[in-house]
Amino acid sequence: MRLSLIFCTLLVLSTSYASAGIFDDPKNLKVLPENISPEELSATMRGFSIGTGLRCSGCHVGEDDQKLTEYDFESDEKEYKKKARKMLEMVNAINNEHLDAIAEDHVQVQCVTCHRGVQEPKLLGQVLAEAAEDNGADGVRETYASLKEEYYGTHSYDFSEFTLSSFARTQGLSGNMPEAMAMLDIMLEENSESFQAHFLYGELSFISGDMVLAKEHLLTALKINPKAVFINRRLKEIEETFRLKKPV
């Protein structure tokens, strides 16, 4: 997985370059303490990278294929370095001012708390919603597949049924039925016995007027979970709709 690779790479690099002295005499520190030890600085930089998924070149002037001894760590040229300082000030304020008043001892916010190993700290539902807005149902399918391939098994995104069904429900109730159905199809591809997927498929099909599809999925949902007797009310509504549509 990507985060494991980043961690192993950083562990090797931080160990080797610590011995090379790149953390010994840091310049231009504006948020980190000027008397920070080389070991603490190395651990801090490693934590930044693991937390955000960025390598050293994300914030510092240098290229990934360069030796770290050739980087210009003192430069403020990179915009991400400026943002990182602001974010670190925010983290310090949360930990030192706000959490002291409300949290148990040892509760601390870190970069990884929000970023979870990705550059933009967005939850899966938000990323999929943006993909839906830009490219419709195809965007949902492609973005989900790409994210799951890269991040499944890590803490970066929540691929649970709760998250996926919440996205489908929100999209459907917002009138974005193709995008909602695309997610429900994904859920059923991954688990054909998903109660949530069948139930939501039935509900959203009912809302969109497809009574045949609604009945099919609601019956399947009820078979999966016979205790979900509330589904019977919807099935009665569907039967009543069919009855009213029959020619007299």
N, C-alpha and C positions, 0 to 999 in steps of 0.2 A: 504494500500500500504506500501511497505517496508520503503520508506523514511519517511512517516508519523509515522510509528512505531518507527523508529530510533529517530525522533525528539521528540516524546512524552517521550520515555525512557530517552533520554539525558536531557530533561527538568526536569524530576523528579530527576534523579541522580545528575545533576549539582546543583540543589537547595538543596537537602539533604546533599550532600557531601561538598558543600560550607560551610554549617553550621557546618560540622564536622571538617573543617579546613584544608582540603587537599590542598587547593590553597593558604594557608596563607604564607607559607615560602618555596617557590620552590627552588630547588637546581639544579646546573649544567645547567643553562640557557646560551645558546651560541648565539642565534639569537634574541629571545624575550628579551626585556629590563629587567634588573635585578630588577628594582623598579616597575615592573608591579603589579597592584592591584589585589587582589584575584578575584574581580568581573570581571575585564578585562581578567584575565587568564582563568577563568571559561568560559566566552563567547568565547574566542579564541579557547579553546579546543572543545567546542560544535560546533563551526563553522568548525573546521577541520573535525570532525566526520560526520557532515551533508554533507559537501562538497565532501568527498571522499568515504562515505559509510562504513568507517572503525570504529570499536569500539575502546575503549581505549587499548585493548590488541593488536591491530594492531601495535602500536608503542611502547607501554610500557610493561615491564615485569610483567605479571600477566595473569590470566585466566578469561574468561567471567563470570564464576560462583563464582569468588572471590569477596570479598568486595574491593572497591577501596582503602580503608584505608590499605589494605594488599599489594597493588601494590608497586613495586620498580620504582618509577617515575624518580629517579635520574640516573638509569642505562642507558648506551648507547648500550646495547647488541643487541637490535632489529635493523635490517637493515633498516626497514621502518622509524625509528626515524632519522637515518642519512640522508635518502633521503628526509624526510620531512623538515629538516633544509635547505638542498640545495634548495628545492622548495620554501621555505619561503624567502630565500635570493633572489631568482629569482623574486618572487612576489614583494618584497620590491623595487628591482631595477626597475621593470616595473612601479610601482606606483610613486616612488620618483624621478626617473631620466627620464624615457622615456615619460610617460603620461603627465607630466608637460609641455612638449614641444609641444604636439600635441592635447591634449584632453581638453574638457570642464571641468569646475570645478565639483567636486564630482564624476568623473568617476574613479572607483577603480576596480582593478582586485582582485579576491578572489580565494580560492581553488575551490569553486563551479563553477567559471567561466569556467574552463576547465573540471573539473572532473564530474560535474553535478550529484554528488551523487554516482559515481561508482569509483572503485579503479583505473582502467586503463582508462585514458581519451581518449577513442577511439570512433569515430562516428559509427553509426549503419552500414553504408556501409562498413567500414573497418572490423568490427567484422564479418559481413556476408561474406566478401571476404576471410577472413582467414578460416572460416568454410567451404566455397566452396573449397578452396585449400586443406584442410585436408580431407574432407569427401564428396565432390561433392554435388549433388543436395539434397541428404538426409541431409547433414550437414546444408545446407541453411534452409531447412524446420524445422529441429529440433531446430536450434539455434534461428531462428526467433520466433518460437512458445514459446520457453523458455523465451526469452527476453521480448516478449510482455506480457506474463502472469505475469512476475515479475515487469515490469517497465511501462506498459502502463498507461497513465494518469499522469506520473511524467515528470520531465524535463531531465531525464537521456538519453533517446534516442528519435529521431525523427521518428515516424512511419507514417509520411505523405506520400501521393501518390508520391510526388516529389522525396523523398528520395528513395522509393522502385523502382520507374521507372528508376531513375538514376542508381541504382545498376544493374537492369536487362539490361539496355542498355549497360553499361560498360562491363558486363559479356558476353553479346552476341557479341559485336564488338571485344572482345578479343578471340572469338572462343569457349567460354564456354557456348554453347547453352543449355545443360541440366540444368545448374545452373540458367541461365537467364529465361528459361521457368518455372522452379520451382517457381521463384519469381512471374512471371506473373500469374501463376496458383493461388498463394496465393492472389494476388491482386484481381483476379476475384472471388475467394471464398468469399472475404470480400465485394466486390462490383461488381456485375455482369454487372453493367452499367458503368464501368470505361473506359472512352475514352482512356486514356493513355495506359492501359493494352491491350485493343484490338488493338490499333494502333501499339504498339510495337510488339505484337504477330504477326501482319501482316507483319511488316517490317522484323523482325528476321526470320520469316518463309520464306519470299521471299529470304532473303540472303542465307538461308540453302537449298533452292531449293524446298520447299514444297508449290507449287503454290495454291493448293486447300485450304490448311489451311490459307495461306496468304490472299486469296480472301475472305474467310469466315469472318476473323477477321477485315479486312479493311472495308468490307461492313457494319459490325456491328458498327465499329467506326464512319463511315460516317452517319449512321442512328442516332447515339447518338448525333453527332455534324455535322449537315448538312452544316455548314459554313466551314468545313475543306475540301474545294474543292481541295486542293493540293493532297488529297488521290486519286482523279480521275486519276492523272498522273500515279500513281503506278498501279492502276487497269487496265489502258490501256496497261502498260508493261506486266502485267500478261496475259491479253487477247492475246497480240501479241505472248507471249511465247507459249500459248496453240495452237494458229493458226499455228505456225511454227512446232509444234510437231505432228500435224495431218498428217496422211499419204496422199500422193498425189495420 
